[in-house]
Every structure is written in structure tokens, then in C-alpha cells.
Amino acid sequence: MVDYLIVGAGFSGCVLAERIATVLGKKSLIVEKRSHIGGNAYDYYNEYGILVHKYGPHIFHTNSQKVVDHLSQFTNWNAYQHKVLANVDGINIPVPFNLNSLSLIFPHEKAQHLEKLLLDNFGYGTKIPILQLRQSTDGELAELAEFIYQKVFLNYTKKQWNLEPDELDAAVTARVPVFISHDNRYFQDDFQGMPMEGYSAMFERMIGNNPLIDIALNTDYADILSSIQFNKLIFTGPIDEYFNYQFGALPYRSLRFEHETYNVEFYQETGTINYPNTFDYTRRTELKHLTSQKNERTTCTIEFPQPFIIGENEPYYPIPQTYNNDLYNQYAREAEKIEDSVIFCGRLADYKYYNMDQVVARALHIFEKRINI
Ligand SMILES: Cc1cc2nc3c(=O)[nH]c(=O)nc-3n(C[C@H](O)[C@H](O)[C@H](O)COP(=O)(O)OP(=O)(O)OC[C@H]3O[C@@H](n4cnc5c(N)ncnc54)[C@H](O)[C@@H]3O)c2cc1C
């Protein structure tokens, strides 16, 4: 008999289990179908002793001091400012496309002229979604927008989502805007860093060795549901799966990762290089840039976008489109009917493209509003 049965040991499940144990002194059982805790943020040391993010590179960044304070109970941080380059016509240019990218692509005088035009129209430090810049009535700005759209956005988006950019919610394309700035950092959040000993060590400190938290790995919750007694269920898996896909399956995009190790100290000049127009992968990330690890070898993760097929691969990205959001809302209405006994929380349960900090903030909010009452 436990107070809470928690499905999923990602950020959502671990943050809630810890709060329930520490603040309420109540017992949870976390059921996780994978062989480890940490969800998609799980990392491990490979055979060469290099820390690898199994499910793709995870960079922590946030403007929420509350989230930083919460996680800092379980980890120290290495300062890290992520930088991304896009390989365009053989040249590596900063992404988000910014004033430095302009100078690398165009001859000096043209770059100076376009920089002035952008500054006069938008001002230094502004971020303009590419689809908005494409609407520009100024001929030269429209031409520049078209160039950036074709060279940096269009094919990357098609590879990543198998959709045209305007088929996605505007919020998705706005995540990587055109940045009227010389700041080459990928994020501008107040806090940016990596857990000093990795994400798995942080999760271990959060929920490992806690007598009030039991963890069942390699276990699908559906297989044990009838044999466990609990007061409340916290579900952080896919909401459509919970309701047996009764309105249809929610679409996701999946990925295949290749982790390659090379006999050189560093393979590329920065954390991530995007390949919008070449290869069938989207990006290559060199982990040592992120983790500040020292090792004579280096490991890169290469991401190949894939269609998501239930039972065959993992649902990584909810696909934010009106139709899918409407479908999710049908499930959300079912969830409301059982809200006294089941709490849905997380990227899969809320069908939202949350970053790690957003998922922690969401779990803390749910704890305060629906559990610690
Ligand atoms: C490739 C990639 C890169 C990312 N990079 C970043 C980044 O750089 N920065 C950032 O802030 N965020 C990033 N994210 C987002 C981040 O991974 C998520 O915000 C976070 O991991 C969500 O946590 P969660 O607990 O909601 O979900 P998850 O981590 O998905 O955890 C859910 C868990 O539930 C388990 N589960 C599901 N169904 C069942 C079942 N039936 N029975 C038992 N267990 C079940 C799953 O196995 C999983 O472990 C990235 C995501 C991806 C996919």
C-alpha cells in the first residue's frame, strides 16, 4: 500500500516523489518502464569514460530562480553557455541567425548595410520570428528573410518535423528567431549551466536511498496496476495511452541517436553544429563542450529525426499544431473528470513541448496546488 503510485521517473515523476516524501512524509512507488531513472534527461558514462546524454543533448537554462533553487538542493552546476553553428554553403554561422552570421555570409559592405537596416527597423537586442521577417514590406529585408528562411530554416524544419514551417504553431518557429544582436549564445536566460556530475547523479540525490520512495524499473504500469494499492495516481506518461487511445493517437516526432567516439580531444569547434541542407541528420553535438569533461577522446551525438510508431520507438516531441492540440483537449477533458484520483503531469501527459525548467516548474506548481493542500 502506497500513498502515491507515480508512473514515469523523468523530471516530473522524480520532482513530485521527492516533494511528497520530504514535505508530506508520504510514500510513493515510482514505476518506470525503462531500465533507469531520469527520463529523457538520463546520462551515463560510456566505455571511454565520457558522459553521454542517451536521449540527446540536454542543456539547462531558465529564468526561474525558484527552479534553480529547487534543483540546486541536488546538484552543483558548471557554468555553460551553449553555442550553435549552422553549416550553410560550407560555412559555419551562428544560430540563431544574428548580426555576426550576416558578416560571415555577405561581403563587408552589404553586411554593414543590412545590419543598419535591421537595427533601424527593429532595434538592437530584438528577436524576430523568421515567419514575421518574411512578411516585411521592405524589399531588401524581405530578400534577406527569404535567404535566411531557405538556407537556415526550411530544410531543417522539414527534416525535424516532416512539415513545412507554416504548418506548425508559430511558437515552434519562434523558438529559433532572427536575433538582432552580436550575442552568439543560443539562449539568453539568466541561468545557464549543466549539473556538475551530470543529470543522473542529480536524480539519484533527489530520489535514491529515500525510504519513502520505492522505484520499480523495467516495469510498465499497466502490468502492475491491479496488484498495487494506492490512494492517488500521478501519471507522467502519454495521456492518450492512459485513455487507451479512445480519440485516436496523439502524433509525436521521434529521433534515432548515434553516439560516435573519436580518437581526438575535440571534434568540432562548438557544442552543436546544425546541418540544415546536407545529410539526413539535423545536428551533431559534442558532449564534452557541454559537460566540461577532460578526456583524450571525444563523443558526439548525431540526431536522425524519425516518424513515431507506437511500440517501436520513443515519443520525443509533441507536434504543436491546431488539430493535435484539439485532440489533446479531448483527452484533457477526460482527465478533468477523474482529477480527484489521477494527476497528469509532464511533457507526455500534458502534450506540451516543455523544456526541463518548465517541467520542474509545472511539477512544483502541481505539488503546491493539488497535493500539498
Ligand atoms: C532530444 C531532446 C532534447 C532535449 N533537449 C533539451 C534541452 O536542451 N533543454 C531543456 O530544457 N529540455 C530539453 N528537452 C526536454 C526535456 O527532455 C523534457 O522537458 C523533460 O525530460 C520532460 O520530463 P518528463 O518527466 O515530463 O518526461 P520524460 O523525461 O519523458 O519522462 C517520462 C517517463 O515516463 C516513462 N513512462 C512512459 N510511459 C510509461 C508506462 N506506461 N509505464 C512506466 N513508465 C512509463 C518513460 O519511460 C519516461 O522515462 C529535450 C527533449 C528531447 C527529446
The ligand as an ORCA input file, in Angstrom:
! r2SCAN-3c Opt
* xyz 0 1
  C      16.122     15.230    -27.943
  C      15.659     16.106    -26.819
  C      16.469     17.137    -26.416
  C      16.045     17.978    -25.379
  N      16.875     18.987    -25.003
  C      16.510     19.804    -24.010
  C      17.370     20.870    -23.605
  O      18.460     21.058    -24.145
  N      16.956     21.684    -22.596
  C      15.741     21.502    -21.966
  O      15.421     22.266    -21.048
  N      14.905     20.488    -22.326
  C      15.260     19.634    -23.332
  N      14.433     18.597    -23.690
  C      13.156     18.423    -22.964
  C      13.282     17.524    -21.729
  O      13.742     16.244    -22.106
  C      11.901     17.411    -21.071
  O      11.394     18.672    -20.725
  C      11.895     16.552    -19.799
  O      12.717     15.424    -19.901
  C      10.463     16.108    -19.547
  O      10.385     15.356    -18.355
  P       9.108     14.450    -18.071
  O       9.303     13.813    -16.772
  O       7.853     15.239    -18.265
  O       9.097     13.379    -19.269
  P      10.113     12.202    -19.606
  O      11.517     12.596    -19.370
  O       9.723     11.756    -20.988
  O       9.744     11.058    -18.561
  C       8.577     10.267    -18.668
  C       8.944      8.863    -18.221
  O       7.739      8.075    -18.167
  C       8.084      6.771    -18.566
  N       6.855      6.083    -18.999
  C       6.046      6.417    -20.037
  N       5.024      5.544    -20.127
  C       5.188      4.627    -19.135
  C       4.467      3.471    -18.725
  N       3.364      3.057    -19.386
  N       4.898      2.773    -17.655
  C       6.034      3.167    -16.979
  N       6.770      4.240    -17.342
  C       6.343      4.976    -18.405
  C       9.078      6.983    -19.697
  O       9.868      5.828    -19.931
  C       9.895      8.164    -19.183
  O      11.072      7.768    -18.510
  C      14.790     17.764    -24.741
  C      13.980     16.705    -25.153
  C      14.399     15.881    -26.183
  C      13.517     14.747    -26.616
*
